Amino acid sequence: MQDNEMICWCSKVTAGAIRQARRNGATTLDAIRRMTGACTVGRCKELSPRGR
């Protein structure tokens, strides 16, 4: 997966942003959410062109 691939469509968070959060010390999903904003809006399924 490339760094620019979108993981969270509703918050516009990329794989690279999640990797950076991990490098910055995020060790749990909750920490990744706090650092990146991923999975906080809850509209990814409807906004994703993949439909998932």
LUMKOLDO-160388 format. One record per atom (N, C-alpha, C, CB): residue in one letter; y, x, z. Coordinates in steps of 0.05 Angstrom, whole numbers, padded with zeros to 5 digits, always signed. Glycine has a CB too. Example, Ala and Ser with C-alpha at 12.3 -4.5 7.8 and 13.67 -1.06 7.14 Angstrom:
<atoms>
A-00114+00264+00156;A-00090+00246+00156;A-00066+00264+00156;A-00089+00226+00181;S-00045+00257+00142;S-00021+00273+00143;S+00001+00258+00157;S-00012+00282+00114;
</atoms>
This chain:
<atoms>
M-00023+00017+00000;M+00000+00000+00000;M+00025+00018+00000;M+00000-00019+00025;Q+00043+00012-00018;Q+00068+00027-00020;Q+00088+00020+00002;Q+00081+00023-00048;D+00105+00038+00009;D+00125+00033+00030;D+00144+00009+00023;D+00142+00057+00035;N+00149+00005-00003;N+00168-00016-00011;N+00154-00043-00014;N+00181-00008-00037;E+00128-00045-00009;E+00115-00071-00011;E+00123-00089+00012;E+00084-00067-00012;M+00130-00114+00005;M+00139-00133+00025;M+00116-00143+00041;M+00154-00156+00012;I+00118-00142+00068;I+00098-00151+00086;I+00106-00178+00098;I+00092-00131+00109;C+00131-00180+00106;C+00141-00204+00118;C+00164-00215+00101;C+00152-00199+00148;W+00158-00236+00086;W+00177-00246+00067;W+00200-00260+00080;W+00163-00265+00048;C+00196-00274+00102;C+00218-00289+00114;C+00239-00270+00127;C+00207-00308+00135;S+00230-00247+00136;S+00249-00228+00149;S+00254-00204+00131;S+00239-00219+00176;K+00242-00203+00108;K+00246-00181+00088;K+00239-00154+00100;K+00275-00181+00079;V+00215-00153+00112;V+00205-00128+00124;V+00183-00116+00107;V+00194-00133+00153;T+00187-00090+00101;T+00168-00076+00083;T+00147-00061+00099;T+00183-00057+00065;A+00126-00052+00085;A+00105-00036+00097;A+00118-00010+00109;A+00083-00029+00077;G+00137+00001+00095;G+00150+00025+00104;G+00165+00021+00130;G+00170+00035+00083;A+00177-00002+00133;A+00192-00008+00158;A+00172-00010+00182;A+00208-00034+00156;I+00149-00022+00176;I+00128-00024+00197;I+00117+00003+00204;I+00105-00043+00188;R+00113+00020+00184;R+00103+00047+00189;R+00124+00063+00205;R+00097+00062+00163;Q+00149+00059+00199;Q+00170+00073+00213;Q+00171+00064+00242;Q+00198+00068+00200;A+00168+00038+00247;A+00167+00028+00274;A+00144+00041+00290;A+00164-00003+00274;R+00121+00044+00277;R+00098+00057+00290;R+00105+00086+00297;R+00073+00056+00271;R+00118+00100+00278;R+00126+00128+00283;R+00147+00129+00306;R+00138+00141+00258;N+00163+00108+00309;N+00183+00107+00330;N+00172+00097+00356;N+00206+00090+00321;G+00146+00093+00358;G+00134+00087+00384;G+00123+00059+00388;G+00153+00092+00404;A+00125+00042+00368;A+00114+00015+00370;A+00084+00017+00371;A+00124-00004+00347;T+00072+00007+00392;T+00043+00008+00395;T+00029-00019+00395;T+00035+00023+00420;T+00045-00040+00395;T+00034-00067+00396;T+00048-00084+00374;T+00037-00080+00424;L+00036-00106+00367;L+00048-00124+00348;L+00075-00134+00359;L+00029-00148+00342;D+00076-00140+00384;D+00102-00149+00396;D+00124-00128+00393;D+00097-00156+00426;A+00117-00103+00397;A+00136-00081+00394;A+00145-00079+00365;A+00124-00055+00404;I+00127-00082+00346;I+00134-00081+00318;I+00152-00104+00311;I+00108-00082+00300;R+00146-00128+00322;R+00164-00151+00317;R+00192-00146+00328;R+00152-00176+00331;R+00194-00135+00352;R+00220-00129+00363;R+00236-00109+00347;R+00218-00119+00392;M+00222-00088+00338;M+00235-00066+00323;M+00243-00073+00294;M+00217-00042+00323;T+00227-00091+00282;T+00231-00096+00253;T+00241-00125+00248;T+00206-00091+00238;G+00235-00143+00266;G+00241-00171+00260;G+00219-00186+00245;G+00267-00174+00245;A+00197-00171+00239;A+00175-00183+00225;A+00162-00206+00241;A+00154-00162+00218;C+00153-00226+00226;C+00138-00248+00239;C+00154-00263+00260;C+00113-00238+00251;T+00180-00266+00256;T+00196-00279+00275;T+00208-00305+00265;T+00218-00261+00285;V+00208-00309+00239;V+00220-00333+00227;V+00199-00354+00222;V+00235-00326+00201;G+00175-00346+00213;G+00153-00364+00209;G+00153-00378+00182;G+00153-00384+00230;R+00165-00367+00162;R+00165-00380+00136;R+00153-00362+00114;R+00194-00387+00128;C+00138-00342+00122;C+00127-00323+00102;C+00109-00337+00081;C+00111-00302+00116;K+00092-00355+00091;K+00073-00368+00072;K+00088-00384+00051;K+00054-00387+00087;E+00110-00397+00058;E+00124-00413+00038;E+00142-00395+00020;E+00141-00434+00052;L+00152-00372+00031;L+00170-00355+00015;L+00155-00334-00001;L+00189-00341+00034;S+00130-00327+00006;S+00115-00307-00008;S+00107-00317-00036;S+00091-00298+00008;P+00110-00301-00056;P+00101-00309-00083;P+00070-00309-00084;P+00112-00290-00104;R+00057-00297-00064;R+00028-00297-00063;R+00017-00323-00050;R+00018-00273-00047;G+00034-00337-00036;G+00026-00362-00023;G+00008-00358+00001;G+00012-00379-00043;R+00011-00335+00014;R-00004-00329+00038;R+00012-00313+00058;R-00030-00315+00032;
</atoms>
